[in-house]
Amino acid sequence: MTTRTRTTLAARLRTRTAQIALTDDRGDVPGWVLVTLMTAGLVVAIWAVAGPALTNMFTTALAGVTGP
């Protein structure tokens, strides 16, 4: 392989690497959307199960502080 061929291949590789870097700049958006939706789903599910107990605990604590 000649020096000129190596230089040409290196230039093409740099150009292709730059093109890939420019087109792949959006990050992992679908992954973050999935994580956000799953977290929201977990919060809703836990709130549905623990909501009444938390409300009762808060009401009892508030009644204990303020008096009857």
DSSP file (Angstrom, degrees, kcal/mol; ACC not computed):
  #  RESIDUE AA STRUCTURE BP1 BP2  ACC     N-H-->O    O-->H-N    N-H-->O    O-->H-N    TCO  KAPPA ALPHA  PHI   PSI    X-CA   Y-CA   Z-CA
    1    1 A M              0   0    0      0, 0.0     2,-0.1     0, 0.0     0, 0.0   0.000 360.0 360.0 360.0 132.9    0.0    0.0    0.0
    2    2 A T     >  -     0   0    0      1,-0.1     4,-2.2     4,-0.0     5,-0.2  -0.353 360.0-112.0 -85.0 166.3    1.4    3.3   -1.0
    3    3 A T  H  > S+     0   0    0      1,-0.2     4,-2.5     2,-0.2     5,-0.2   0.881 118.5  53.8 -64.0 -38.5    1.6    6.4    1.2
    4    4 A R  H  > S+     0   0    0      2,-0.2     4,-2.4     1,-0.2    -1,-0.2   0.910 108.6  48.9 -64.3 -41.3   -0.9    8.2   -1.1
    5    5 A T  H  > S+     0   0    0      2,-0.2     4,-2.7     1,-0.2    -2,-0.2   0.914 111.6  49.5 -64.5 -43.1   -3.4    5.3   -0.7
    6    6 A R  H  X S+     0   0    0     -4,-2.2     4,-2.6     2,-0.2    -2,-0.2   0.910 111.3  49.3 -61.3 -42.9   -3.0    5.3    3.1
    7    7 A T  H  X S+     0   0    0     -4,-2.5     4,-2.3     2,-0.2    -2,-0.2   0.911 112.0  48.3 -63.7 -43.0   -3.5    9.1    3.2
    8    8 A T  H  X S+     0   0    0     -4,-2.4     4,-2.3     2,-0.2    -2,-0.2   0.917 113.0  47.4 -64.2 -43.8   -6.7    8.8    1.1
    9    9 A L  H  X S+     0   0    0     -4,-2.7     4,-2.4     2,-0.2    -2,-0.2   0.892 111.9  50.5 -65.1 -39.4   -8.0    6.0    3.2
   10   10 A A  H  X S+     0   0    0     -4,-2.6     4,-2.4     2,-0.2    -1,-0.2   0.901 110.5  49.5 -65.1 -40.4   -7.3    7.9    6.4
   11   11 A A  H  X S+     0   0    0     -4,-2.3     4,-2.3     2,-0.2    -2,-0.2   0.908 111.8  48.4 -65.3 -41.7   -9.1   11.0    5.0
   12   12 A R  H  X S+     0   0    0     -4,-2.3     4,-2.7     2,-0.2    -2,-0.2   0.902 111.0  51.0 -64.2 -40.7  -12.1    8.9    4.0
   13   13 A L  H  X S+     0   0    0     -4,-2.4     4,-2.6     2,-0.2    -2,-0.2   0.917 110.7  48.2 -63.8 -43.1  -12.2    7.3    7.5
   14   14 A R  H  X S+     0   0    0     -4,-2.4     4,-2.2     2,-0.2    -2,-0.2   0.909 112.7  48.9 -62.6 -42.0  -12.0   10.7    9.2
   15   15 A T  H  X S+     0   0    0     -4,-2.3     4,-2.1     2,-0.2    -2,-0.2   0.925 113.1  46.4 -64.1 -44.4  -14.8   12.0    6.9
   16   16 A R  H  X S+     0   0    0     -4,-2.7     4,-2.4     1,-0.2    -2,-0.2   0.899 111.5  51.7 -66.1 -40.5  -17.0    8.9    7.6
   17   17 A T  H  X S+     0   0    0     -4,-2.6     4,-2.2     1,-0.2    -1,-0.2   0.896 110.1  49.4 -62.3 -40.4  -16.4    9.1   11.3
   18   18 A A  H  X S+     0   0    0     -4,-2.2     4,-2.0     2,-0.2    -1,-0.2   0.883 110.2  51.1 -66.1 -39.1  -17.4   12.8   11.4
   19   19 A Q  H  X S+     0   0    0     -4,-2.1     4,-2.1     2,-0.2    -2,-0.2   0.915 110.9  47.7 -64.6 -42.5  -20.6   12.0    9.4
   20   20 A I  H  X S+     0   0    0     -4,-2.4     4,-1.9     1,-0.2    -2,-0.2   0.911 110.8  51.8 -64.6 -42.2  -21.5    9.2   11.9
   21   21 A A  H  < S+     0   0    0     -4,-2.2    -1,-0.2     1,-0.2    -2,-0.2   0.876 111.1  48.0 -63.4 -37.0  -20.8   11.5   14.8
   22   22 A L  H >< S+     0   0    0     -4,-2.0     3,-0.7     1,-0.2    -1,-0.2   0.879 115.5  42.9 -71.8 -37.7  -23.1   14.2   13.3
   23   23 A T  H 3< S+     0   0    0     -4,-2.1     3,-0.3     1,-0.2    -2,-0.2   0.720 112.4  53.6 -81.3 -20.0  -26.0   11.9   12.6
   24   24 A D  T >< S+     0   0    0     -4,-1.9     3,-0.5     1,-0.2    -1,-0.2  -0.070  75.6 107.6-103.8  32.5  -25.7   10.0   15.9
   25   25 A D  T <   +     0   0    0     -3,-0.7    -1,-0.2     1,-0.2    -2,-0.1   0.443  52.9  84.5 -90.8  -0.6  -25.9   13.2   18.1
   26   26 A R  T 3  S-     0   0    0     -3,-0.3    -1,-0.2     1,-0.2     3,-0.2   0.644  80.6-151.2 -80.9 -13.0  -29.5   12.7   19.4
   27   27 A G    <   -     0   0    0     -3,-0.5     2,-0.8     1,-0.2    -1,-0.2  -0.355  46.8 -38.5  78.6-159.6  -28.5   10.4   22.2
   28   28 A D  S  > S+     0   0    0      1,-0.2     4,-1.9     2,-0.1     5,-0.2  -0.503  72.5 153.6-104.2  62.3  -30.6    7.7   23.7
   29   29 A V  H  > S+     0   0    0     -2,-0.8     4,-2.4     1,-0.2     5,-0.2   0.918  70.7  51.0 -61.4 -48.4  -34.0    9.5   23.6
   30   30 A P  H  > S+     0   0    0      0, 0.0     4,-2.2     0, 0.0    -1,-0.2   0.879 109.5  52.8 -60.1 -34.9  -36.2    6.3   23.4
   31   31 A G  H  > S+     0   0    0      2,-0.2     4,-2.3     1,-0.2    -2,-0.2   0.916 110.2  46.5 -64.2 -43.6  -34.4    4.9   26.4
   32   32 A W  H  X S+     0   0    0     -4,-1.9     4,-2.4     2,-0.2    -1,-0.2   0.863 110.9  52.6 -68.3 -35.5  -35.0    8.0   28.5
   33   33 A V  H  X S+     0   0    0     -4,-2.4     4,-2.6     2,-0.2    -1,-0.2   0.925 110.3  48.5 -64.2 -43.0  -38.6    8.1   27.4
   34   34 A L  H  X S+     0   0    0     -4,-2.2     4,-2.5    -5,-0.2     5,-0.2   0.920 111.5  48.8 -63.0 -44.5  -39.0    4.5   28.5
   35   35 A V  H  X S+     0   0    0     -4,-2.3     4,-2.2     1,-0.2    -1,-0.2   0.910 112.4  49.2 -61.6 -42.3  -37.4    5.1   31.9
   36   36 A T  H  X S+     0   0    0     -4,-2.4     4,-2.3     2,-0.2    -2,-0.2   0.924 112.7  46.4 -64.0 -45.2  -39.6    8.2   32.5
   37   37 A L  H  X S+     0   0    0     -4,-2.6     4,-2.3     1,-0.2    -2,-0.2   0.895 112.9  49.6 -65.4 -40.1  -42.8    6.4   31.6
   38   38 A M  H  X S+     0   0    0     -4,-2.5     4,-2.3     2,-0.2    -1,-0.2   0.892 110.8  50.2 -66.5 -38.7  -41.8    3.4   33.7
   39   39 A T  H  X S+     0   0    0     -4,-2.2     4,-2.4    -5,-0.2    -2,-0.2   0.924 110.9  48.7 -64.7 -44.4  -41.0    5.6   36.7
   40   40 A A  H  X S+     0   0    0     -4,-2.3     4,-2.3     1,-0.2    -2,-0.2   0.901 110.9  51.4 -62.1 -40.4  -44.3    7.4   36.3
   41   41 A G  H  X S+     0   0    0     -4,-2.3     4,-2.4     2,-0.2    -2,-0.2   0.898 109.6  49.4 -62.8 -41.7  -46.1    4.1   36.2
   42   42 A L  H  X S+     0   0    0     -4,-2.3     4,-2.8     2,-0.2     5,-0.3   0.906 109.9  51.1 -64.6 -41.4  -44.4    2.9   39.4
   43   43 A V  H  X S+     0   0    0     -4,-2.4     4,-2.5     1,-0.2    -2,-0.2   0.925 111.7  47.0 -62.2 -44.1  -45.3    6.1   41.2
   44   44 A V  H  X S+     0   0    0     -4,-2.3     4,-2.1     2,-0.2    -2,-0.2   0.914 113.8  48.0 -64.0 -42.6  -49.0    5.7   40.2
   45   45 A A  H  X S+     0   0    0     -4,-2.4     4,-1.6     2,-0.2    -2,-0.2   0.926 114.5  44.9 -65.6 -44.9  -49.0    2.1   41.2
   46   46 A I  H  X S+     0   0    0     -4,-2.8     4,-3.2     1,-0.2     5,-0.3   0.903 112.9  51.7 -66.0 -40.4  -47.4    2.7   44.6
   47   47 A W  H  X S+     0   0    0     -4,-2.5     4,-2.0    -5,-0.3    -1,-0.2   0.882 107.3  53.1 -63.5 -38.0  -49.6    5.7   45.3
   48   48 A A  H  < S+     0   0    0     -4,-2.1    -1,-0.2    -5,-0.2    -2,-0.2   0.874 117.3  37.6 -65.1 -37.0  -52.7    3.6   44.5
   49   49 A V  H  < S+     0   0    0     -4,-1.6     4,-0.3    -5,-0.1    -2,-0.2   0.913 128.5  31.2 -80.4 -44.5  -51.7    0.9   47.0
   50   50 A A  H  X S+     0   0    0     -4,-3.2     4,-2.7    -5,-0.2     5,-0.2   0.522  93.4  93.4 -95.8  -6.5  -50.2    3.2   49.7
   51   51 A G  H  X S+     0   0    0     -4,-2.0     4,-2.5    -5,-0.3     5,-0.2   0.919  87.0  45.1 -56.2 -51.8  -52.3    6.3   49.3
   52   52 A P  H  > S+     0   0    0      0, 0.0     4,-2.4     0, 0.0    -1,-0.2   0.904 114.8  48.7 -62.0 -39.9  -55.0    5.4   51.9
   53   53 A A  H  > S+     0   0    0     -4,-0.3     4,-2.5     2,-0.2    -2,-0.2   0.906 112.4  48.5 -65.5 -40.9  -52.4    4.3   54.5
   54   54 A L  H  X S+     0   0    0     -4,-2.7     4,-2.5     2,-0.2    -1,-0.2   0.897 111.2  50.1 -66.2 -39.9  -50.4    7.5   53.9
   55   55 A T  H  X S+     0   0    0     -4,-2.5     4,-2.5    -5,-0.2    -2,-0.2   0.922 112.4  47.3 -62.8 -44.2  -53.5    9.7   54.2
   56   56 A N  H  X S+     0   0    0     -4,-2.4     4,-2.4    -5,-0.2    -2,-0.2   0.911 112.2  49.6 -63.9 -42.7  -54.4    7.9   57.4
   57   57 A M  H  X S+     0   0    0     -4,-2.5     4,-2.4     2,-0.2    -2,-0.2   0.905 112.3  48.0 -63.6 -42.0  -50.9    8.3   58.8
   58   58 A F  H  X S+     0   0    0     -4,-2.5     4,-2.6     2,-0.2    -2,-0.2   0.914 112.2  48.6 -65.2 -43.6  -50.8   12.0   57.9
   59   59 A T  H  X S+     0   0    0     -4,-2.5     4,-2.2     2,-0.2    -2,-0.2   0.906 112.9  48.0 -63.9 -42.1  -54.2   12.7   59.5
   60   60 A T  H  X S+     0   0    0     -4,-2.4     4,-2.0     2,-0.2    -2,-0.2   0.918 113.0  47.7 -64.6 -44.3  -53.2   10.8   62.7
   61   61 A A  H  X S+     0   0    0     -4,-2.4     4,-1.5     2,-0.2    -2,-0.2   0.910 112.7  48.8 -64.0 -42.9  -49.9   12.7   62.9
   62   62 A L  H  X S+     0   0    0     -4,-2.6     4,-2.4     1,-0.2     5,-0.2   0.887 111.2  49.9 -65.5 -39.1  -51.6   16.0   62.4
   63   63 A A  H  X S+     0   0    0     -4,-2.2     4,-1.6     1,-0.2    -1,-0.2   0.854 109.0  53.4 -67.9 -34.1  -54.3   15.2   65.0
   64   64 A G  H  < S+     0   0    0     -4,-2.0    -1,-0.2     2,-0.2    -2,-0.2   0.823 113.2  42.6 -69.7 -31.2  -51.5   14.3   67.5
   65   65 A V  H  < S+     0   0    0     -4,-1.5    -2,-0.2    -5,-0.1    -1,-0.2   0.902 120.9  38.1 -81.7 -43.9  -49.7   17.6   67.0
   66   66 A T  H  < S-     0   0    0     -4,-2.4    -2,-0.2     1,-0.2    -3,-0.2   0.678 107.4-128.0 -84.9 -17.1  -52.7   19.9   67.0
   67   67 A G     <        0   0    0     -4,-1.6    -1,-0.2    -5,-0.2    -2,-0.1  -0.166 360.0 360.0  91.1 170.1  -54.7   18.1   69.7
   68   68 A P              0   0    0      0, 0.0    -1,-0.2     0, 0.0    -4,-0.1   0.496 360.0 360.0 -70.3 360.0  -58.3   16.8   69.7
